[in-house]
């Protein structure tokens, strides 16, 4: 597909994908689905997942004619730079992550940065964001917040980081948002309850947009009493410490 910019190169379209087991038509805006039908070149985090998504999005009969190039944690920098060739001749490219918005806590950010440095137009599309959906449904401070990404995997380092962001949240009133690999969700919640003050508010937002979605905000003390198990599913954690007064 040909872009209309003056660089002679195509555009980079940032394509959102469902964050749960949803039909794309339920969570992806129609203009995004229409643009998908116009593209034939995609940079994706995982080809199999992307093919399944595009098939459900209405491209089932065209899948074998599409070009897929992977960009994930295993992709070398020289491979990413090689993807500049995809934009030659005005060819537009779609960037798709495993779930949600591309380039947010996602290796696709490398391609976006590369596009900017080479004058390639970047076009973001709207779609489901687990971070924003979690924040808006948490009841915590939506005026001031920070995304901390993944916390350290080592238990001692993770606990130290939790204490650090709780102190920051308490002193600033800023909501702290972070995520975890699904199989460590319950270990994360256990560490939060062990490290944080009883009055700190914590939101657990798991399986957002899915039929089994669970979103609840309680104090650490209440979470301890509830004894909830999250399980191995996509989850966002939000924390707001009790404000300190000087």
N, C-alpha and C positions, 0 to 999 in steps of 0.2 A: 504494500500500500504506500502511496506517496504522500509525504507531508508537504505543507505549503510554506515552510519557512525558507529563509534565504540562504541557509548554509549548504543546501544540496543534500542534506542528510535527513533521515526520518526522525520521527519523534519517539520518545520513550514514554509509554503509557503505563501508569502504575495501577494495576488491576486488583481490586480487593476480591477476596474469596470468602466463602462461608467459614465461620469459626466453630460451627457445630455440624451435626449431621442433618443439615437443612437442604431442601430443594433450593437451588440458586435463586429461583424466582421469588422466594419468600424473603430473602435478605439482601439481594443484589439489585440495585436500581436498574430499570429498563435500559437507560442510555448506555450503561456499562455492558450489558448483555449484547446490545446492538453493536457496540464497538468491537467486542470479542469476535463477532461474526465477520468483521472486516479485516482482522489480523491473521497472518499466517506464520509469524515468527514470535517465539516466546522464550524468555529467559525465566527459568523456574527453579524452585528449591529442590523439587523432586518430580521427575517426569511422570511417574505412574500416578501420583496424586493429581498432577495438573491435567493429565489426559482424562482422568475420571471426572474432574470438575468441569472441564470443557465439554465433555460428552453430555453431562447433565444440563449444561447451560445451552444446549441446542446445537452443538457442533458435532454430534455423534457421527454423521456421515462424512465428515471432513477430517477426522482426527489423523488418519494415515497420511494426509497431505500436508500436515502442519510440521513446522521445524521447532524442535525443542533443544534448548541448551541449558545445562544445569549450572546453578550458582549456589553453592552451599558452603558449609564450614570446611569442606575438603578441597574446594576450588582454589587453585593457585592464582596469585596476582597476575601472572602473565596470561593466564587463560581469560581472566576477567577483562584485561586490556584488549585481548584478541576479539572480544565481543563488539568492539567498535566497528568492525567490518560489517556487522549486521545492519548498520544504519546507512551504509553506502547506497547511492542511487535513490535516496528518498524513502528507503524501506522503514516502515514503522515497526516498533518492537513492543510487545507487552511483557511487563514484569509481574510475576505471580509468586507469592510466598505460600507456605504450607497452609496457613489459615489467617484470615483477617487482612490487615493492611500491609502491603509490602514495604520493606525498608525500615520498619519500626521493630527494633529488637530482632533484626532479620539481616542475613548476609547481603540481601539485595541492595542495601545502602551503598555498597561498593560501586555498583553499576550506576546508581543515581549520581554519586559524586563524580564518577568518570564522565558521565554525560555532561554535567555542568562544566567540567574543566575543558571540554572539547566543543562547547557551544551547541550541544544537542538539547533541543527543547524537551522539558520534562512536564508531563501532563498528569496530575493526580486525579483519581476518581474517588468518589465517596463510596463508603461501604461499611460493614460492621467492624468496629474496633473494640476488642475485649477490654482494653484499658479504659476507654471513655465510657463504655456501657457500665463497667464496674464502678467507676467513679460517680457517674450520675445516679446510680441506684444505691450507693453506699450511705448517703446521708452525711458524709464527712465533708471537709472543707473543699469545695470545688473552685474557690477563688485563688487559692495558692496550693500547688501540689507539685510533686516531683516524681519522675519515674526512675527507679533505681535498677531496672533490668533484673538480671539473675543475681541473686546473692551468692556468696562463696559456697562451694559444695562441701568443703571440709567443715565438720560440725563446730569445731572451736572457732574457726574464722567466721562462720555464719552467725554464731551467737554473738560474737563481738560486733559484727555489722548490725545486727538487730538492735543491740543496745545503743549503738551509735546513731542509727536513724530515729530511734525512739527519743533520744535526747534532743536531736535536731527538731523533731516534730513538736516536742513539748515546749521548746524555747521559741519556736517560730509560728506555731499553729498550722504548719504546713502538712498536708496529707502526704504520706509516703506510699508509693505504689511499687510493687515488685511481683515477680513471677517465679515459678519453679517448674522443673521437669515433673510431669505428672506422677512418676513413681516415688518422688520425694515429697509430695504434698503433705502427707500426714506427719512426716518427720519435721517439715517446716512449721506446721501448726504446733506441734509438740514443743519445738524450740521457742516459738513466740510465747507460748504460755509459761515456759520455764524462765524466760529472760525478761519479759516486759512487766511493767507495773499492773496491778489489778485493775486500775481505773483507765488504762489505755484502751481505746476503742479499736477493734479489729473487724474488718469486713472480709469475708471469704466469698468470692464470686466464682462459682464453678459451673462448667457446662453451659455458659451463657448462650442464649438463643435456642438451646436444645430442649427437648421435652422433659429432661431431668434437671433443668437448671436449678441451682441452689445459690441464693444470694442472701446473706444475713450479716448484720452488723451488731456486735455485742461487745461488752467490756471483756477484758481478759478473764476477770472473775467469773462472768457468765459463761464464757466458753469452757472454762474448767468444769463448771457444773453440768454443762450440756453433754460433754463427752462425745462430741461429733466426730465422725470419720468422713474424710473427703473422698478418698479413693483415687484411682489412677485416671484422672480426666483433666482437661485443661482448666487452669484455675488462676485467678488473680487475687493477690493479697493486698489489702490497704490498711494502713495503720495511722492513727492519730493520737498522739500522746496528750495527756492532760496538761494543759498549759501551766507553766510556772510563772509566778508573779514576783517581780523584783521590787 
